[in-house]
Amino acid sequence: MKKVLKFEADWCGPCKKLSRTFELIGEQPIPVERVNIDLAQETAIYYGIKSVPTLVMVEEIHEKYVDFDGKPGETNQVKEIKRTKGGESKMTPEQLREWIND
């Protein structure tokens, strides 16, 4: 399942501007998860976030397998598909919609 991680901070003016752009386009075709970098520092470090706002589109992959001993198992992986340049807040609603749908 694809989703967009929207890295932001409460003190970030450009993040608020991008939030308003999300409001203008209404419901998105894929889920958008807000990630506050001050509260989720480990997640921000994991994705290499250097500036906010940054959008990262990921796909969660759930796989079932059987190991060499015949025991079943499951694994969850997150694969990064694409991201915006850090600090990107000047996207118009049309550009944001296109980025999400592309």
Contacts in CASP RR format, 6 or more apart in sequence:
PFRMAT RR
TARGET T0000
AUTHOR 0000-0000-0000
METHOD contacts of the structure
MODEL  1
MKKVLKFEADWCGPCKKLSRTFELIGEQPIPVERVNIDLAQETAIYYGIK
SVPTLVMVEEIHEKYVDFDGKPGETNQVKEIKRTKGGESKMTPEQLREWI
ND
1 30 0 8 1.000
1 31 0 8 1.000
1 59 0 8 1.000
1 60 0 8 1.000
2 30 0 8 1.000
2 57 0 8 1.000
2 58 0 8 1.000
2 59 0 8 1.000
2 60 0 8 1.000
2 81 0 8 1.000
3 30 0 8 1.000
3 31 0 8 1.000
3 32 0 8 1.000
3 33 0 8 1.000
3 57 0 8 1.000
3 58 0 8 1.000
3 59 0 8 1.000
3 60 0 8 1.000
4 28 0 8 1.000
4 30 0 8 1.000
4 31 0 8 1.000
4 32 0 8 1.000
4 33 0 8 1.000
4 55 0 8 1.000
4 56 0 8 1.000
4 57 0 8 1.000
4 58 0 8 1.000
4 100 0 8 1.000
5 33 0 8 1.000
5 35 0 8 1.000
5 43 0 8 1.000
5 47 0 8 1.000
5 55 0 8 1.000
5 56 0 8 1.000
5 57 0 8 1.000
5 58 0 8 1.000
6 18 0 8 1.000
6 22 0 8 1.000
6 32 0 8 1.000
6 33 0 8 1.000
6 34 0 8 1.000
6 35 0 8 1.000
6 53 0 8 1.000
6 55 0 8 1.000
7 35 0 8 1.000
7 37 0 8 1.000
7 44 0 8 1.000
7 47 0 8 1.000
7 49 0 8 1.000
7 52 0 8 1.000
7 53 0 8 1.000
7 54 0 8 1.000
7 55 0 8 1.000
7 56 0 8 1.000
8 15 0 8 1.000
8 18 0 8 1.000
8 19 0 8 1.000
8 34 0 8 1.000
8 35 0 8 1.000
8 36 0 8 1.000
8 37 0 8 1.000
8 52 0 8 1.000
8 53 0 8 1.000
9 15 0 8 1.000
9 36 0 8 1.000
9 37 0 8 1.000
9 38 0 8 1.000
9 52 0 8 1.000
10 36 0 8 1.000
10 38 0 8 1.000
12 52 0 8 1.000
12 53 0 8 1.000
13 89 0 8 1.000
14 52 0 8 1.000
14 53 0 8 1.000
14 87 0 8 1.000
14 89 0 8 1.000
15 52 0 8 1.000
15 53 0 8 1.000
15 89 0 8 1.000
17 89 0 8 1.000
17 90 0 8 1.000
18 53 0 8 1.000
18 88 0 8 1.000
18 89 0 8 1.000
18 91 0 8 1.000
18 96 0 8 1.000
21 89 0 8 1.000
21 91 0 8 1.000
21 92 0 8 1.000
21 93 0 8 1.000
21 96 0 8 1.000
22 28 0 8 1.000
22 32 0 8 1.000
22 96 0 8 1.000
24 93 0 8 1.000
25 93 0 8 1.000
25 96 0 8 1.000
25 97 0 8 1.000
28 100 0 8 1.000
29 100 0 8 1.000
29 101 0 8 1.000
30 57 0 8 1.000
30 100 0 8 1.000
35 43 0 8 1.000
35 44 0 8 1.000
37 44 0 8 1.000
37 49 0 8 1.000
37 52 0 8 1.000
47 54 0 8 1.000
47 56 0 8 1.000
47 80 0 8 1.000
49 86 0 8 1.000
50 86 0 8 1.000
51 86 0 8 1.000
51 87 0 8 1.000
52 86 0 8 1.000
52 87 0 8 1.000
53 84 0 8 1.000
53 86 0 8 1.000
53 87 0 8 1.000
53 88 0 8 1.000
53 89 0 8 1.000
54 83 0 8 1.000
54 84 0 8 1.000
54 85 0 8 1.000
54 86 0 8 1.000
54 87 0 8 1.000
54 88 0 8 1.000
55 83 0 8 1.000
55 84 0 8 1.000
55 88 0 8 1.000
55 99 0 8 1.000
56 80 0 8 1.000
56 82 0 8 1.000
56 83 0 8 1.000
56 84 0 8 1.000
57 80 0 8 1.000
57 81 0 8 1.000
57 82 0 8 1.000
57 83 0 8 1.000
57 100 0 8 1.000
58 78 0 8 1.000
58 79 0 8 1.000
58 80 0 8 1.000
58 81 0 8 1.000
59 78 0 8 1.000
59 79 0 8 1.000
59 81 0 8 1.000
60 76 0 8 1.000
60 77 0 8 1.000
60 78 0 8 1.000
61 76 0 8 1.000
61 77 0 8 1.000
61 78 0 8 1.000
61 79 0 8 1.000
62 74 0 8 1.000
62 75 0 8 1.000
62 76 0 8 1.000
63 74 0 8 1.000
63 75 0 8 1.000
63 76 0 8 1.000
63 77 0 8 1.000
64 72 0 8 1.000
64 73 0 8 1.000
64 74 0 8 1.000
65 72 0 8 1.000
65 73 0 8 1.000
65 74 0 8 1.000
65 75 0 8 1.000
66 72 0 8 1.000
66 73 0 8 1.000
67 73 0 8 1.000
84 91 0 8 1.000
84 99 0 8 1.000
91 99 0 8 1.000
END
